[in-house]
Amino acid sequence: MKILITGGAGFIGSNVADAYIADGHQVTIIDNLSTGCREFINPNASFIEKDICDNDIVDIFTECRFDAVLHFAAQIDVRKSVADPRFDVQVNISGSVNILEAAARAGIKKFLFASTGGALYGEQDYFPADEKHPIRPISPYGVAKASVEKYMFYYYAQYGLDAVALRLANIYGQRQNPLGEAGVVAIFTHKMLRGEQAYIHGSGLQTRDYVNVLDVVQAFRLALGLNGFHILNIGSGIETDVITLFDEINRLTGGRTSRQHKSAAAGEQQRSAIESRLAKEMMGWEPKIDLKTGLLMTVEWFRKQ
Ligand SMILES: NC(=O)c1ccc[n+]([C@@H]2O[C@H](COP(=O)([O-])OP(=O)(O)OC[C@H]3O[C@@H](n4cnc5c(N)ncnc54)[C@H](O)[C@@H]3O)[C@@H](O)[C@H]2O)c1
C-alpha cells in the first residue's frame, strides 16, 4: 500500500515507518523536524520536510494518492501545552484537521491516529480505564487529542474515511528523545548512563502505564486491517510508579545514582493505567514486552548511541 506517515522522523513514527517498509509498503514521510531526527528517517521512505499546518499540504495528497495516512506529527509536551495552549491548538487541532481535510478531499480511505490514553481520561474513576471511562483531560494536550477523535468521527460519517484512534499509554523505547520534558524512561536512562543526576518530580509515587514502542508498532500494523471507525486503548493495564522505574533503570545502568526529588510539576496527573481488552478482541493485539525486558532493551539501545 501507499502510506503517508506524518511525524515519521520522530520516536514512534520512525519505528512504525521502518516496520511498514519491512512489510513491503511504500512510505512517504512528512515531518518538520522540530523534534524528529533526520537519521531516523528510513532511507527507503520518500521524505518531505513540511509543516502539517501548511495550507498547500492537500496538493501532496492529491498528487500521491495514498491508500492510508498515519498521523503522528504533534506537539507532544503536556507541560508545554499548559504553558502555551494556543500553540498546542495550532499544531494538535488545526494541523490535524488540515491533514484530515486533505485526506478527505483526496479521497483517501483510511486514517490512523496516535491518540492518548494517559492524558485523555484525566484522574481516573477506576483502574485500569477502558474506552468507556469518562473523558476528563486536565491539559490542553489531552483536550486536543479528544477533539481530533471527534473530528475523525465527523470525517468518517461525512466522507466515509475509515478512522482508527489508538489511545496510547506511556510509550518508551529506542529513539525516544531524552532531551525533552516528556519521556521519563529516556530522560533517566540518558542521564544515568552519563553519570548525571536524574531527578524525580514530586513524591515519585505517581503512576503510569508503560508500553514498549515495538508493541505500539505491532498495534499500528494490525490497525491497518480495520475498517470503519474505532477507538482502542493500547496499554498494559499495569501501573508503575516513578520510584520503581528510577530504581530499575539505575540498576540496569550500574547503580551509581541516588534518588533525588524536585518539586512536582503543576497539574501533573497522579495515576494512570488503561486496559486493552477491546484491542485484543478487535485486532488480536496485546503487549508482548514486559517492562523489565523493555527497559533492558532500551538501556542497551541508549548505551550504543
Ligand atoms: N510517546 C508517548 O508516550 C505518546 C503517548 C501517547 C500518544 N503519543 C502521540 O504519538 C505521536 C508521536 O509521538 P512521539 O513520542 O513519537 O513524539 P516525537 O516528538 O518523537 O514525534 C513527533 C514528530 O512530529 C514532528 N512534528 C511536530 N510538529 C510538527 C508539525 N507542525 N509539522 C510536521 N511535523 C511535526 C516532529 O518533528 C517529530 O518528528 C504524537 O502524536 C503523540 O502525541 C505519544
The ligand as an SDF file (V2000), in Angstrom:
LIG
                    3D

 44 48  0  0  0  0  0  0  0  0999 V2000
    5.4080    8.9930   23.4090 N   0  0  0  0  0  0  0  0  0  0  0  0
    4.2750    8.7180   24.0670 C   0  0  0  0  0  0  0  0  0  0  0  0
    4.3050    8.2330   25.2030 O   0  0  0  0  0  0  0  0  0  0  0  0
    2.9310    9.0070   23.4360 C   0  0  0  0  0  0  0  0  0  0  0  0
    1.7790    8.6350   24.1380 C   0  0  0  0  0  0  0  0  0  0  0  0
    0.5380    8.9000   23.5710 C   0  0  0  0  0  0  0  0  0  0  0  0
    0.4610    9.4920   22.3160 C   0  0  0  0  0  0  0  0  0  0  0  0
    1.6010    9.8560   21.6660 N   0  0  0  0  0  0  0  0  0  0  0  0
    1.4760   10.5070   20.3650 C   0  0  0  0  0  0  0  0  0  0  0  0
    2.2640    9.8090   19.4110 O   0  0  0  0  0  0  0  0  0  0  0  0
    2.7090   10.7300   18.4130 C   0  0  0  0  0  0  0  0  0  0  0  0
    4.2110   10.6200   18.2390 C   0  0  0  0  0  0  0  0  0  0  0  0
    4.8400   10.9970   19.4560 O   0  0  0  0  0  0  0  0  0  0  0  0
    6.3900   10.7310   19.7330 P   0  0  0  0  0  0  0  0  0  0  0  0
    6.5080   10.3600   21.1610 O   0  0  0  0  0  0  0  0  0  0  0  0
    6.9400    9.8440   18.6880 O   0  0  0  0  0  0  0  0  0  0  0  0
    6.9850   12.2080   19.6080 O   0  0  0  0  0  0  0  0  0  0  0  0
    8.0960   12.8320   18.6560 P   0  0  0  0  0  0  0  0  0  0  0  0
    8.2620   14.2540   19.0870 O   0  0  0  0  0  0  0  0  0  0  0  0
    9.3110   11.9830   18.6320 O   0  0  0  0  0  0  0  0  0  0  0  0
    7.4000   12.7700   17.2380 O   0  0  0  0  0  0  0  0  0  0  0  0
    6.6280   13.8060   16.7160 C   0  0  0  0  0  0  0  0  0  0  0  0
    7.1260   14.0910   15.3110 C   0  0  0  0  0  0  0  0  0  0  0  0
    6.2810   15.0720   14.7230 O   0  0  0  0  0  0  0  0  0  0  0  0
    7.0760   16.0860   14.1130 C   0  0  0  0  0  0  0  0  0  0  0  0
    6.3070   17.3200   14.1560 N   0  0  0  0  0  0  0  0  0  0  0  0
    5.9630   18.0480   15.2530 C   0  0  0  0  0  0  0  0  0  0  0  0
    5.2440   19.1290   14.8830 N   0  0  0  0  0  0  0  0  0  0  0  0
    5.1320   19.0650   13.5300 C   0  0  0  0  0  0  0  0  0  0  0  0
    4.4970   19.8960   12.5680 C   0  0  0  0  0  0  0  0  0  0  0  0
    3.8410   21.0020   12.9200 N   0  0  0  0  0  0  0  0  0  0  0  0
    4.5900   19.5520   11.2640 N   0  0  0  0  0  0  0  0  0  0  0  0
    5.2640   18.4310   10.8820 C   0  0  0  0  0  0  0  0  0  0  0  0
    5.8700   17.6130   11.7390 N   0  0  0  0  0  0  0  0  0  0  0  0
    5.8110   17.9300   13.0550 C   0  0  0  0  0  0  0  0  0  0  0  0
    8.3480   16.1330   14.9500 C   0  0  0  0  0  0  0  0  0  0  0  0
    9.4490   16.6950   14.2600 O   0  0  0  0  0  0  0  0  0  0  0  0
    8.5440   14.6500   15.2950 C   0  0  0  0  0  0  0  0  0  0  0  0
    9.3130   14.0030   14.3100 O   0  0  0  0  0  0  0  0  0  0  0  0
    2.2350   12.1030   18.8610 C   0  0  0  0  0  0  0  0  0  0  0  0
    1.0310   12.4080   18.2130 O   0  0  0  0  0  0  0  0  0  0  0  0
    1.9940   11.9270   20.3470 C   0  0  0  0  0  0  0  0  0  0  0  0
    1.0520   12.8480   20.8370 O   0  0  0  0  0  0  0  0  0  0  0  0
    2.8360    9.6300   22.1940 C   0  0  0  0  0  0  0  0  0  0  0  0
  1  2  1  0
  2  3  2  0
  2  4  1  0
  4  5  1  0
  4 44  2  0
  5  6  2  0
  6  7  1  0
  7  8  2  0
  8  9  1  0
  8 44  1  0
  9 10  1  0
  9 42  1  0
 10 11  1  0
 11 12  1  0
 11 40  1  0
 12 13  1  0
 13 14  1  0
 14 15  2  0
 14 16  1  0
 14 17  1  0
 17 18  1  0
 18 19  2  0
 18 20  1  0
 18 21  1  0
 21 22  1  0
 22 23  1  0
 23 24  1  0
 23 38  1  0
 24 25  1  0
 25 26  1  0
 25 36  1  0
 26 27  1  0
 26 35  1  0
 27 28  2  0
 28 29  1  0
 29 30  1  0
 29 35  2  0
 30 31  1  0
 30 32  2  0
 32 33  1  0
 33 34  2  0
 34 35  1  0
 36 37  1  0
 36 38  1  0
 38 39  1  0
 40 41  1  0
 40 42  1  0
 42 43  1  0
M  CHG  2   8   1  16  -1
M  END
$$$$
